[in-house]
Amino acid sequence: MINSIDTAVILAAGLGSRLGDLKEQKPKAFVSVGGETLIHRSLRLLIKNGVNRIIIGTGYQSEFFDSLKTEFSQIETRRNEQYAETGSMYTLFNIRDMVAGSLLLLEGDLLYEENALKLILSDSRHDIILASDATHSGDEVFIQQSSEGNLVSMSKDRSRLRSVDGELVGISKLSLEAFKALCQYADQQYKQNRMEIHYEDAMVGISGEVPLCVKVVKDLAWCEIDDPDHYRRAVEEVYPKIMKRDK
């Protein structure tokens, strides 16, 4: 049975400075692979899979995302005015008044096969973090899960985890309760002037009170694009695999 998720939030406030000239003076979500930008592909797949409201948390060069409203009636945007000094969780926290139910949460710099959305949407569990097996991409966020399959910890330093059970993809499904818990956790951090926390940190922070299921999918075709090496891998390895599976 497919869970009905009407809303998605895309986090796209970052500078993307590691991409250099590949950005072509635009946010990194506008990098093109296979003749389509990352953001256009993500929007297209979300709408195709029944998501009719898409909130984009913007920051750097937010006008590019605002301009998408002329192409997609489903889009709303909210700018994080402090994007240069805050982590991704603040971009999510900044749209807390716009969320009234369950949602998909995505990072804006992802290239992924459509099945990533289908697998998470068709799962009956309410709070899911999508994970893959090893990608060897060089910039992984490793996940440790409990014996019940729930999140215990995440880190880019695998030595800080007792086990590595998957890698964070950057697509999650959250109930309203989990979303509110993330925002409450973040608010506590901000009151202590800890402004640079990312949404992954907040997920770990609430994992003791809100079970977040880790759904590990083997051989998932996906990547994030943060630097030229990521872009090369996207073009040469990931996109061809996606095209074969989309046929």
N, C-alpha and C positions, 0 to 999 in steps of 0.2 A: 504493500500500500504506500502510495506516494504522499509525503507530507506536503501540505499546501503552504508554500512560502511565497509571499507576494512581494517582499522587500529585500533588496540587497544594498549593502554599503560597501563602497570601494574606497580604500585608503590611498590617496594619490597626492599627498602634500609635499613629498620630498624633493630635494634639490637635484638628486641624480648626478652629482658632480663627477662620479667615477666613469661615467659613460663618455665624457669628452665630446668630440665633434659628432658622435653618432646621434646625439639628441637633436641636432640641427636647430638649435635655439628654441627648443620646445621642451615641455616636461617629458620625462622618460617613458611615460605611458603612451606617448605618441611615436615611439620608435616602431618602424614597420618591419614585419617579417612576412614574406610571401605576398607582398602587396597590400597588406592590411595592418593598421596600427594595433598595438596591444589593446588599447582601450576600446577601439571599434569592435575588435573580435570579441572581447569580453562582454560588451553591451549586447552584441548580436546574439551570443549564446545564452545569455541570461534571459533575454526577451523570448527567445525561441523555447526556452524551458519554463515559461510561465511566470517569470518575474516581471511585474508591471510597474514597479516603483524602484528606482535606483538612485540612491543618494551618494554623491561623490564628495568625499572630504578632501578639499583642495588646499593649496598653500602657494607654493612656487608657481608663478605664471598661471594663476587660476583662471585667467581670461580664456585660455584655450579650452578648458573644460566647460566654462560658461557657454562658449560658442556651440558646443555639442547640442544644446537645447533646441537649436534650429533643425537638427536632424532627428532627435529622439525626444518625443513628448514625455517619455517615462522618467526623464532625468530631473533631479534637483541637485543643487550644489550648496555647500557651506564651507566658507574659507576659514582655515585656521590662521589667524593673523600672527600667531607666534610660531609659525612652522619652523623657523630657523633655529629656535631655542628649545623646541619640545620634541618628544618622541611621538611615534605613531599613535600611542594611546590617547594623547591629547587631541589628535584629530578626530578620533572616535568619540571621546568625551564631549567634544565640541558640538556633536550632533545629537546629544542625548535627548533633547526635547523633540526631535523629529521621529523618534522610534516608538512605536506603540504595540509592537508584536514581535514574533519570531523573525529572524533575518538570516541571510547569507552574508558573511563577511569575507571580503576578498582584498588582496593587495593589488595595486594598480599596475605593477610591472611584471605581471605573469603572462606566460604563454602556456596554454594547457589544452588537452584534448577535451572534447565535449563530455565524454564519459565521466570526467571528474565531477561535473555538476550532477549528472544523472545518478551517480552512485551515492552522493551525499543527500540528494533530494529524496531518493527512494528508500533511504534508511529510516526506519520508524523511530529511532532514538532522537531526542530533542536537541541535545548538545553534542556536536561532533567536530573534532579537529581532523581534517583530512591529512593523511601522511602517506609517504611513499617509502619504498625500500631504498637502498643506497643509490645515489646519483653520481657521486664522486665529482660534484660540480666545483668544489673548492670553497664554497661559501654556505655550507649547510647549517641549518638549525636542527640539532639532534634532539630527539624526544625519548624520554624514559616514561614507560607506562607501568601501571600496577598489574598484578596478576589478574585483576578483573578487566584490564584493558582501558583503564582511565589514566588521564594525565597525572604524572608525578612531577616532572621537571622538564625544562628545555634549556639548551645552551649551545652556543657555537663551539664551545670547548668540550669535546666528548669526554675528557678526563674528569669532568665535574659530575658526570652521571654514573650511576651504578651499572646501567645497561643502556645500550642504544637500540631502541626498538623500531625506529622509523625516522623520517625526516619531514619537517614541516613543509607543506605545500604552499600554504597561504590562502586556503579556502576553508572556511568553517561554517557550521550551522549553529546558531545560538537561539535559545529561547529568550523571551523577554526577561525572565528571572535571571538568567545568566548574564545578559547584557547589563541589567541594573547592578548586579554584583560587581561586574568589571568596573563600572563607573563609580560605584561606592569605594572600591579599593583604590582606584586612581585618585579620587578626591582626597582620601587620606594621605596619599603620597604627595599630592600637590600642596597640601597644608604644611608639609615638612620641606617644601621647596625642592622636591624631587621631580623635576619637570621633564626629564629625558627618558622616562620609562616608555617601553614599547608595549603594544597590546599583548605580545607573548609573555612579558613579565607579569602583566595583570592576570593572564590566564593561569599562570603558575601560582600567583598570589591567592586566587580564589579556589584553586583545585581541592583544597582541604574541605571546603564547605559545599562546593558545587561540582558534582562529578562531570568531567568533560571526557567523553569517550574519544579514544584515538582510533581512527579507522585507517589501517595500513593497507594500501593497495599496491600490489606488486606490479612492476613494469608499467607504471603510469607514465604517460608521455607529458612532461611538463618541465618548465624551468622559469626562473626569474631572470631578468636582464638588468644587471647592475653595472656591468663593465664590458669592455670589448671582448674578453674571453667568453663571458656569458652569451654575448650576441653571436659569436662564432659558433658556439655549441648549439644555440637555438636554431640557427640557419642550417648548419650541416648535419645535426643529429636529431634534434627534437621535432622540428617542423616536418621533415620528411616522414617521420614515424606517425605524426598526427595526420598527415594527408593520406597515408595508407589506411589508417583506421577510420577516417571520415568517409571513405568511399563505400 
